[in-house]
Amino acid sequence: MKRLGRGLSSILEDAEAGYLKELPSRGVEEIEVSKIKPNPYQPRREFNEEAINELANSIRKYGLLQPIVLIKDEDEYILVAGERRLRATKLLGEEYIKAIVVDYSKNDLREYALIENIQREDLNPIEVAYSLQSLIEEHGYTHEELANAISKSRSYVTNLLRILNLPEFVHEKIKRGILSVGHAKVLIGLDDELLKKVIEEIEKKSLNVRDTEKLIQRLKNPKPEAEDIPIDKRVIEIADKFKKIGLKVEINKDSIKIKFKNNKDLKKLEKLLNVIG
């Protein structure tokens, strides 16, 4: 299966740097400006008008030194790199612009955009996970290929994709930074009722992942309540006898604890034991 590898990525990086190491076979062409459509995956939405005007003046004086990069889309073209150069050329009222048409499809551009999107630092884990899922569904990537494409481990890819199986209310907590990917991993497989209990405790007590795992184990495997066995009547009778001679006694179902405060109490106990023995 075709993979973009460094192909399109290299072309875009070189274009942004102001040069191209290798020209496509068609070379530099003159393309009608009116046939060029904007890049639908361009992350930048705001452009400095003053900088565009300065660039336009430079192009008027020296010409366009670096061609823009396009891909063919039926009878038109889609801009891949060179948004500012195109805007400046339009500002000058030029009908044609120097361009390099690369042999990639709109689908390839979408694929490249998804890969680049994944590597942005301002995305939350859910957004990254959906981008990974799109690459699998739309472009047939395997987990291993995705890991290589974004320079991450295979387990990173697998774990992020797994969190998409969690309910939407958990996704919202992850988006807001209340839950980490680590938290999400240990929540997978819990029913909604248990999820809500665990998340409530995480928020209330700021539990880390390890503490969350322990909490889940306790909730899933509660210890059986101790059987309420009554204290043997004979134990109570024996305790009463100790109390009659002034000793303090504590009892439960399987023990009698005799306490003494001073030497006088100790002598009472010693006398009693001598009588028994």
C-alpha positions, 0 to 999 in steps of 0.5 A, spaced: 500 500 500 502 506 498 505 511 504 506 518 503 513 517 507 517 523 506 515 524 499 509 530 500 512 531 507 519 533 504 516 537 498 512 541 503 518 542 508 523 544 502 517 549 500 517 552 506 524 553 507 524 556 500 527 551 496 526 544 492 531 539 492 528 535 486 523 538 481 518 533 479 518 531 472 513 536 469 518 542 472 515 549 473 509 551 470 505 557 469 498 556 472 492 560 471 490 563 478 483 563 477 484 555 477 487 554 484 483 553 490 485 553 497 488 548 501 482 545 505 487 542 510 491 549 511 491 550 519 493 557 518 486 561 518 489 568 519 495 572 514 498 578 516 496 583 511 502 588 511 506 582 510 502 580 504 503 587 501 511 587 502 511 580 499 507 583 493 512 589 492 518 584 492 514 580 487 513 586 483 520 588 483 524 581 483 519 576 480 516 570 484 523 567 486 520 560 489 514 557 485 508 555 489 506 547 490 500 544 487 496 538 486 491 537 480 484 536 482 480 534 475 480 541 471 483 545 477 488 545 482 489 545 490 494 549 493 499 545 497 504 550 499 505 557 498 499 561 501 502 567 502 505 567 495 499 566 492 495 572 495 501 576 494 500 575 486 493 575 486 494 582 490 498 584 484 492 582 479 496 577 475 493 572 471 498 566 472 503 564 477 509 559 477 507 553 480 510 546 481 504 540 480 506 534 484 503 527 483 499 527 489 492 526 490 487 530 494 486 524 498 494 524 499 493 531 502 488 529 507 492 523 509 498 528 510 494 533 514 492 527 518 499 525 520 501 532 521 495 534 525 496 528 530 503 531 532 501 538 534 502 539 541 495 543 542 491 537 541 487 533 546 488 525 546 481 524 544 482 528 537 489 525 536 485 518 537 480 520 532 485 522 527 489 515 528 482 512 527 481 516 520 488 514 518 486 507 519 479 507 516 480 512 510 487 510 508 488 502 511 494 504 516 496 498 521 497 500 528 505 499 526 505 503 520 501 509 524 507 508 530 512 509 524 509 515 521 508 519 527 514 516 531 511 513 537 510 506 539 505 501 537 502 501 544 501 508 544 497 508 538 493 502 540 492 505 547 489 511 544 485 508 539 482 503 545 480 510 549 475 511 543 471 505 546 469 509 552 462 513 553 462 520 551 462 523 558 468 520 559 471 523 553 469 529 555 473 528 562 479 527 558 478 533 553 478 537 559 484 534 562 480 531 568 482 524 566 489 522 563 490 517 558 493 513 563 486 513 567 482 512 561 486 505 560 484 502 566 477 505 565 476 501 559 471 495 560 467 498 566 460 499 566 457 506 566 455 505 573 462 503 575 465 508 571 461 514 574 463 512 581 470 511 579 471 518 576 467 521 582 473 518 586 478 521 581 476 528 581 474 528 589 481 525 591 485 527 585 487 519 584 493 517 580 493 511 575 495 506 580 491 509 586 485 508 581 487 501 579 486 499 586 480 503 587 477 499 581 479 492 584 476 494 591 469 496 587 469 490 583 472 485 588 469 487 595 471 484 601 465 480 604 462 483 611 465 479 617 459 475 620 456 477 626 457 471 631 455 473 638 459 472 644 459 466 647 455 466 654 461 463 658 466 468 656 461 473 658 460 469 665 468 469 666 469 476 664 463 478 670 467 474 675 474 478 673 470 484 674 467 482 681 474 482 684 475 489 681 479 488 674 478 491 668 476 486 662 475 487 655 472 481 651 470 479 644 468 473 640 474 470 641 478 473 646 478 476 653 483 481 655 485 483 662 487 490 664 491 492 670 492 499 672 497 498 678 500 493 683 494 492 687 490 490 680 496 485 679 496 482 686 489 481 685 490 477 678 496 473 681 491 471 687 486 469 682 491 465 678 494 461 684 487 459 686 486 456 679 493 453 679 
